[in-house]
Amino acid sequence: MPPLLVLAVLALVASSVIMVEVARGLRRMTRLAELSPLPARRPHPLVSIVIPACNEAATIEPALTSVLALDYEPKEIIVVNDRSTDDTARVLERMRKKHPRLRLLEVDTLPEGWLGKNHALHLGARQAVGDYLLFTDADIVMERTALCRAMARLLDRRLDHLCLFFENRTRGGLLNALIMDIGAGLLYFYKPWLAANPKSNRYMGVGAFNLVRAESYKRIDGHCRVAMHPIDDIMLGRALKYDGARQECLLGQGFLTVRWYSSVPELVTGLMKNTFALFGFRPGRVGLAVAAVTLCSILPFWGMLFSSGPARLLFTAAVVARLFSFAYGFRDMGLPVRYTVWSLLTPYLTAYIAVKSMVVTLHRGGIVWRGTFYPLQAITDRPTPGNPATGR
């Protein structure tokens, strides 16, 4: 068989397997919209909502307003102002005067051995008194029944940890196509639909909505276990799952919304801190990922244009399948199907982000997050969940 035909077969098979598995996996996941809220007459356990905020003056007010409007009771709301240098503190103080139930904590200095957000979440959790802890971000807007529906599922299934994927409301075809491309890769890699299976070692955590039983959180030493990890939300989910916690990940479209990034350059810059971490800071894994993107998403387009015979047909089939999957995804998200054309460009950006994150991190010898530099050695030497060094 000619080498080009072999590549065409591999490209079509590999891309088809990925697309089919992601599509089937998403269909297996429950949407929050399918669940009913907890009955009002039923006694509810106390939920402590912990929100870290570092320079979030532009987003914290609408996000916090939505949290205050949640129809779940009883709840306490703790906001941790993590060394903000903008107007975050002023906005929070104004909101506390209007809503006395808000608890505000201030972080002036970052202790050694901690990433900023991880420490803020840890500090908030230490002050919380709820039976359950909800960790969320300062730019997440929640629909008023979101927590009631999530708690209904958690209590009904006797879960220790429940997380929700959010709905991205970013504008622009290229940016949305890039987010969808990256998201599909993460879904295939982590397979969150298997997190609910106690026999599977798959796990998930989402910073926008990590709802955890306080007892389970304390049993794993909470964020101390992920103190220096850039992807703290997923690693917290991993620590909980490996400790035996019952876990599930749901789709929160319509109930959890955020404008994740406003432009492609902003997204590229924002992902510099944690993309290399997703690959375990291993250059070999980045190389394999880039090779997979090239085989499945880049090569088919050029093969369709410049090959001939059976190879061209197979390459064309791979391109058509990719376009169809994006069109279906955009339609499901309520976005213009015309954005699909940008999916022909996004593989180059995806590969670029992975390579640049690796090169920048290695060149700097660490990552920069919210203006603070964290040495790579301090991050990689820290025991992580699932590592025998943790004792778990």
N, C-alpha and C positions, 0 to 999 in steps of 0.2 A: 504493500500500500504506500503511495507517495506520502512524504512527510507532511505536505500541506493538507492533504486529506485527513491524515491522522490528527493534526491540530484542529481541523474543522470538526471532526467527530468529538474530540475531547471538549472543545469549546461548547458545542451544543449540549452534550450530555451534562457537563459540569454546571453550566448556567441553568439548565432545566431542573436539575436536582435541587439547586439552591432555591430557585423561584417556587417550585412546587412545595418544598418543605416549609418555607416561610409562609406561603399562602395557607397550607394546611394547618400549620401551627397557630396562625392568627385566628383561624376559624374555631380552633379548640379553646381559645381564650374567651372568658366571659366579659361582656361589656357591663360597665356599671349601670348603664341605662336599663339593663334587663332586670335589675334588682330593685326590690321595694325597700323603702326606708324602715327603720325600726319603728314599731308601733309607739305612739306617744305615751300610752298608758304603762308601758313596760319600764321598770327601773333600769337606768342606764349607768354603766360604770363611768367614772371620771376619766376624761381624756385630757392630757396636757399637750398643748400644741407648741412646739419649739421652732422659732424662726430666727435663723442667723441673718444679720444684715451688715454688709460692708459696702459703703458708698452706694446705697440703694435709694437715694432720695427721689429718683424719677419713677420708681416702681412700687415702693413700699406702701404708699397710702392706698392705692386701689387694691393691692393684694391683701393688706391687713383689713381693709373694710370688708372684703368678701369673707375673710375668716371670722370676723366679728358677727357677720350676718348668718353664719352657719346655724341651722335649726337644731343642732345637737346640743343637749344639755345633760349632765353638767360638763363644763369644759373650763380649763384655764389656758390663758394665752401668754406665752413668755417670748419676748423679743430680745435677742442679744445683739447689741450694737458693737460690732467688732472693729474698733479703731477707725471708724469712718472719718474721712477728712472733708466730706461734702456736707450737705444740709440734712443728712439722715437723722442726726440727733435732734435737730429742731423739729423736723416732721414728726418724729416719734413722741416728743414731749407734747406737741400740740394735740396729737391723737390721744395721749394718755389723759390729758385734761378733759377731753370730750368723753373718753371711755375709761373710767377709773379702774375697771377690771384688768386692764393691761398691766403686765409686769415687765418692766424694762431692766435689763442688766447691761452693764458697761464693761467692755474689755479695753484697758489702756495699754497693756503690754502683752506680748505673746510669749508664753513659757517655752523654754527649750524643749525640743522633742515633739512639737505639735505643728500641724498645718492650721492656718487661721480658722477656716470654716469648721474643721473637725473639733477644734478646741471650743469654739462657740457652741456647737451642738452638745458637746460634753458638759459644758458649764450650765447650759439651759436644762439638760436632763438631770443634773445633780440637784437643781432647785425645784424640779417638778415633783408633784405629789400624786399624780394621776395613776390609775391602774394600767393605763395605756399611754404611750407616747406617740405623737404624730410629729415627725420631722418633715418640714416643708421649706420651700425657698421664698425669698422676699419679692419674687416677681410672679408668683403663681396666683391666679385668680380662680376661686372655687365657686361652683354652683352651690346654692344654699343647702341642698340635700346630700351633697357629696359625702360628708362624713357619716351621716345617718345611714346611707346605703352601704358604705364600706364597713361600718361597725356591724350592720346586720349580717353581712357575709362572714365577717370574722367570727362573730359569736355563734352563728349557725354552724359553721364548719369547724369551730373550736381551733382557730388558727392562732399562731403566735406572732405571725408577721404577714402583713398584706401591703402590697405596693401597687401603685397605679401609674400607667403610662399617661402622659399629658397630651393635650391637643396643641400643636404648634400653629400659631396664627401669624406667621411671618408672611410678608408680602414679597412678590417677585418670583418669576418662573425658575430662574437658575438657582436661586437660594433654596426654594422649596424642593426642587429636584435633587439638589445636593444633600439636603437633610434627609430626604427619602432614601437616597442611595446609601448614605452612611447608616441610617436606621435599619435598613434591610440587612446590611452586613452585621450589625450588632445583634439583630434578632437571630440570624443564622448561627452566629458564634455562640451566643448565650442560651438560645432556645428557652425563653422564659416560660413557655407553656408547659414545660416539664418540671418547673419549680414546685408545683403542688404534689408531685409524685414522691412520696417518702423513700421509694426505692431508687430514685434517680439522684445523681450528684449534682444536677443542674440547680441553679439558684438565680435570684435576681433581687435587685434593690433599686429604687428610683428616688433621687433626691427631692423630686417634686412632691412625693407622697410616700413616705415610709412609716407605716403604722405598726407599732411593735408593742407587744405585751411587756410591761415594765419589768416583770419578774424575769422574762427571757433575756431582756436587754442587760439587766444587772448580772445575770449568770455568765455572760460572755465578757464581762468588764466593759460593756458599752463601747464607746468610741475610743477608749484606750487601746482596743484591739486594732484600730485602724488609724491611729493618731497621726501617722505620717504618710498615709496613702492618698494620692491625688483623686482616686475614684472611690471615695469613702462610702457612697451610697450602695454601690454594687458589692463592695467588700464587706459592708455590714451585713448585707443579705447573705453573703457567703458564710460569714462567721456564724450567723444564726442557723442556717441550714445544716452546716457541719456539726453544730451542737445538738442537732435533733429537733430543732424548731419546725413546726408545721407552717408552711409558707405557701402563698399564692400571689400571682401577679395578674391584675385585671387591666382592661382597656378603659381609660377614663375620658374618652372623647366626649365633649359636651359638658363635662363636669369639672375638668381641670384644664385650664388654658394658660398659655404664655406666649409672648412674642420672643422666641428663643434668641435669635440674632436679627439685626436689622439690615445686614449686608453680608455679601460673601467675604470680603476682607475681614470684617468683624468676626465671622465664624471661624475663619482660618486662624486668626490671632487667638481667639478664645479656646480653640482645641489644641493649641501648642502645649498647654500644661499637662494634659492627661491622655493624649492619643498614644504616646510612647508607653505610658503606664498600662494601657489596655493590652499591649503586647508583652507585658512583664519586663519592660526595659531590655528586651532581647532583639538585637539587630536582625538575627536570623528569621525571627517571626515576622518582622516588618518585610523582609525580602520575600518570604512566602506569600504574604498578603498581597504585595504589589504584583507578584507573578500571577496570583489567582485573579486579580482585577484585570490584568492584561489579557489573560487567556479568555476570561468569561465576558468581558465588557468592551475591551479596546480592540483586540485582534479581529473579532467578527465583523466589525464595521469596515475595516480596511480590507479584510479578506473578501467581503461582499463586493467591494469596488474593483479589486485588482486580481482576484483569482478567477478561475473558470471551471466549468463542468460541475461534478458532484460537490466539490469543495465549496464553490460559490453558493450552491443551493443550501448547504448546511450552514454556512456562515450567515446567509440571509435569514434562515429560519431562526438562528440565535438572536439576530438583531430584532426581528419581528416579535419574538417572544418577550424580549426586554421591553420594547415599546409598549406592547400590550399590557405587561405587568404594571408599568408606570401609569398608563392611561387608566387602568382599573383602580390603582391606588389613589390617583388624584380625584377620580370621580367619587370614590368612597369617602374621601376627606372633604368633599364639597369644593374642591379647587378646580380651576379651568383645565380641561383635558389638554388644551394646547401647550401646557407646560411640559408635556411629555417630550417634546423635541429637545429640551435641554438635557435629557438623560443621555444623549450621545456625547455630551461634553463632560458630565460629572465624573466619569471614571478617572479622567486625568487629574481632576482636582482632588479626588479621594486619595489617589496614589501620592499626589504632591503633599497633602496634609500629613500622611503617614511618614513619608521620608523627611519632610522638613521638621516635624516634631522630633524625630530621632536625631537628626543632625544638630538642631538647635540645642536640644537637651544635652547631648554629648559634648558639644562645643562649650556650652556654658558650664557644664559640670553640675547641672541641676535644673530646676524649673523656677519660673517666676509666676507667682499667683497673688493677685491683688496687691502688687507692689512689693511683696516680700520674696526674697530669694531663699530657696530650699536646696541644699547640696544633694546631689544624686546619691552619694554614699549614705547620707542620713536616711534617705527614703528607702533605698534598696536593702540596707542593713537591718531595717526594722522588721522583726518577725511579723508575718502576715497570716491571716486566717487560713487554716489548712496546712500550715507549715509545722513540722514536728517541734520547731523551736518554741511554738506558742504553748505547748503542753496540752493542746486540745485535739 
